[in-house]
C-alpha cells in the first residue's frame, strides 16, 4: 500500500489522559484553542474523540502532547538495544 494513502491517526494526551481524535478533525484549530486556553484562566476545550465529545479543562500548567501516526506503517522503536544478561560482566 502507498504510504501517502494511509489514514492518519491523531492522538492527544492532556496531563496523562489520552484521546484518539476523529479523522476529520481540524488539528490546527484544536491546537490553537488549546494554546489560547493555556494562556488564560483555566478554560474548557471541547475535543471530538472517537468515543464522543470530551470537554477538558486546560490551564497554564497543562502538559499536552499531540502525535499523528499513519495507519499501516510499522512503528519505529527508538530505544537502544540491550544485550542479553548473559553477555554482561557481573
C-alpha positions as protocol buffer text, in pm:
chain_id: "A"
residue {
  index: 1
  type: UNK
  ca { x: 0 y: 0 z: 0 }
}
residue {
  index: 2
  type: UNK
  ca { x: 125 y: 353 z: -80 }
}
residue {
  index: 3
  type: UNK
  ca { x: 227 y: 539 z: 241 }
}
residue {
  index: 4
  type: UNK
  ca { x: 60 y: 860 z: 117 }
}
residue {
  index: 5
  type: UNK
  ca { x: -279 y: 686 z: 116 }
}
residue {
  index: 6
  type: UNK
  ca { x: -273 y: 568 z: 474 }
}
residue {
  index: 7
  type: UNK
  ca { x: -527 y: 723 z: 704 }
}
residue {
  index: 8
  type: UNK
  ca { x: -366 y: 933 z: 978 }
}
residue {
  index: 9
  type: UNK
  ca { x: -450 y: 861 z: 1341 }
}
residue {
  index: 10
  type: UNK
  ca { x: -418 y: 1156 z: 1578 }
}
residue {
  index: 11
  type: UNK
  ca { x: -359 y: 1107 z: 1948 }
}
residue {
  index: 12
  type: UNK
  ca { x: -373 y: 1385 z: 2202 }
}
residue {
  index: 13
  type: UNK
  ca { x: -256 y: 1345 z: 2558 }
}
residue {
  index: 14
  type: UNK
  ca { x: -351 y: 1603 z: 2819 }
}
residue {
  index: 15
  type: UNK
  ca { x: -199 y: 1559 z: 3164 }
}
residue {
  index: 16
  type: UNK
  ca { x: -153 y: 1187 z: 3104 }
}
residue {
  index: 17
  type: UNK
  ca { x: -500 y: 1115 z: 2965 }
}
residue {
  index: 18
  type: UNK
  ca { x: -501 y: 1005 z: 2602 }
}
residue {
  index: 19
  type: UNK
  ca { x: -771 y: 1068 z: 2341 }
}
residue {
  index: 20
  type: UNK
  ca { x: -798 y: 938 z: 1983 }
}
residue {
  index: 21
  type: UNK
  ca { x: -931 y: 1214 z: 1761 }
}
residue {
  index: 22
  type: UNK
  ca { x: -1177 y: 1183 z: 1477 }
}
residue {
  index: 23
  type: UNK
  ca { x: -1007 y: 1174 z: 1138 }
}
residue {
  index: 24
  type: UNK
  ca { x: -1193 y: 1477 z: 1004 }
}
residue {
  index: 25
  type: UNK
  ca { x: -1093 y: 1698 z: 1298 }
}
residue {
  index: 26
  type: UNK
  ca { x: -919 y: 2030 z: 1221 }
}
residue {
  index: 27
  type: UNK
  ca { x: -599 y: 1973 z: 1418 }
}
residue {
  index: 28
  type: UNK
  ca { x: -460 y: 2324 z: 1366 }
}
residue {
  index: 29
  type: UNK
  ca { x: -782 y: 2476 z: 1507 }
}
residue {
  index: 30
  type: UNK
  ca { x: -772 y: 2242 z: 1808 }
}
residue {
  index: 31
  type: UNK
  ca { x: -408 y: 2326 z: 1878 }
}
residue {
  index: 32
  type: UNK
  ca { x: -489 y: 2699 z: 1861 }
}
residue {
  index: 33
  type: UNK
  ca { x: -775 y: 2657 z: 2108 }
}
residue {
  index: 34
  type: UNK
  ca { x: -555 y: 2460 z: 2349 }
}
residue {
  index: 35
  type: UNK
  ca { x: -282 y: 2726 z: 2324 }
}
residue {
  index: 36
  type: UNK
  ca { x: -532 y: 3004 z: 2394 }
}
residue {
  index: 37
  type: UNK
  ca { x: -672 y: 2816 z: 2694 }
}
residue {
  index: 38
  type: UNK
  ca { x: -322 y: 2756 z: 2832 }
}
residue {
  index: 39
  type: UNK
  ca { x: -253 y: 3132 z: 2819 }
}
residue {
  index: 40
  type: UNK
  ca { x: -568 y: 3226 z: 3011 }
}
residue {
  index: 41
  type: UNK
  ca { x: -756 y: 3129 z: 3322 }
}
residue {
  index: 42
  type: UNK
  ca { x: -846 y: 2757 z: 3320 }
}
residue {
  index: 43
  type: UNK
  ca { x: -1082 y: 2704 z: 3027 }
}
residue {
  index: 44
  type: UNK
  ca { x: -1270 y: 2404 z: 2890 }
}
residue {
  index: 45
  type: UNK
  ca { x: -1173 y: 2288 z: 2542 }
}
residue {
  index: 46
  type: UNK
  ca { x: -1408 y: 2054 z: 2355 }
}
residue {
  index: 47
  type: UNK
  ca { x: -1241 y: 1759 z: 2184 }
}
residue {
  index: 48
  type: UNK
  ca { x: -1428 y: 1537 z: 1939 }
}
residue {
  index: 49
  type: UNK
  ca { x: -1274 y: 1197 z: 2007 }
}
residue {
  index: 50
  type: UNK
  ca { x: -1360 y: 858 z: 1863 }
}
residue {
  index: 51
  type: UNK
  ca { x: -1553 y: 788 z: 2183 }
}
residue {
  index: 52
  type: UNK
  ca { x: -1766 y: 1102 z: 2155 }
}
residue {
  index: 53
  type: UNK
  ca { x: -1732 y: 1460 z: 2274 }
}
residue {
  index: 54
  type: UNK
  ca { x: -1499 y: 1531 z: 2567 }
}
residue {
  index: 55
  type: UNK
  ca { x: -1451 y: 1865 z: 2742 }
}
residue {
  index: 56
  type: UNK
  ca { x: -1108 y: 1907 z: 2901 }
}
residue {
  index: 57
  type: UNK
  ca { x: -1019 y: 2181 z: 3147 }
}
residue {
  index: 58
  type: UNK
  ca { x: -691 y: 2329 z: 3022 }
}
residue {
  index: 59
  type: UNK
  ca { x: -483 y: 2551 z: 3247 }
}
residue {
  index: 60
  type: UNK
  ca { x: -140 y: 2716 z: 3206 }
}
residue {
  index: 61
  type: UNK
  ca { x: 31 y: 2417 z: 3371 }
}
residue {
  index: 62
  type: UNK
  ca { x: -130 y: 2153 z: 3149 }
}
residue {
  index: 63
  type: UNK
  ca { x: 101 y: 1911 z: 2968 }
}
residue {
  index: 64
  type: UNK
  ca { x: -23 y: 1847 z: 2614 }
}
residue {
  index: 65
  type: UNK
  ca { x: 130 y: 1606 z: 2361 }
}
residue {
  index: 66
  type: UNK
  ca { x: -14 y: 1565 z: 2011 }
}
residue {
  index: 67
  type: UNK
  ca { x: 104 y: 1292 z: 1775 }
}
residue {
  index: 68
  type: UNK
  ca { x: -9 y: 1198 z: 1427 }
}
residue {
  index: 69
  type: UNK
  ca { x: 55 y: 840 z: 1315 }
}
residue {
  index: 70
  type: UNK
  ca { x: -19 y: 680 z: 982 }
}
residue {
  index: 71
  type: UNK
  ca { x: -207 y: 351 z: 1000 }
}
residue {
  index: 72
  type: UNK
  ca { x: -46 y: 69 z: 810 }
}
residue {
  index: 73
  type: UNK
  ca { x: 307 y: 181 z: 885 }
}
residue {
  index: 74
  type: UNK
  ca { x: 519 y: -4 z: 1135 }
}
residue {
  index: 75
  type: UNK
  ca { x: 614 y: 198 z: 1439 }
}
residue {
  index: 76
  type: UNK
  ca { x: 983 y: 258 z: 1485 }
}
residue {
  index: 77
  type: UNK
  ca { x: 1136 y: 163 z: 1819 }
}
residue {
  index: 78
  type: UNK
  ca { x: 1388 y: 429 z: 1917 }
}
residue {
  index: 79
  type: UNK
  ca { x: 1510 y: 255 z: 2233 }
}
residue {
  index: 80
  type: UNK
  ca { x: 1869 y: 137 z: 2223 }
}
residue {
  index: 81
  type: UNK
  ca { x: 1920 y: -239 z: 2200 }
}
residue {
  index: 82
  type: UNK
  ca { x: 2006 y: -414 z: 2525 }
}
residue {
  index: 83
  type: UNK
  ca { x: 2242 y: -710 z: 2521 }
}
residue {
  index: 84
  type: UNK
  ca { x: 2121 y: -1033 z: 2680 }
}
residue {
  index: 85
  type: UNK
  ca { x: 2203 y: -1067 z: 3050 }
}
residue {
  index: 86
  type: UNK
  ca { x: 2450 y: -1348 z: 2978 }
}
residue {
  index: 87
  type: UNK
  ca { x: 2668 y: -1101 z: 2782 }
}
residue {
  index: 88
  type: UNK
  ca { x: 2714 y: -869 z: 3080 }
}
residue {
  index: 89
  type: UNK
  ca { x: 3007 y: -900 z: 3319 }
}
residue {
  index: 90
  type: UNK
  ca { x: 2860 y: -933 z: 3667 }
}
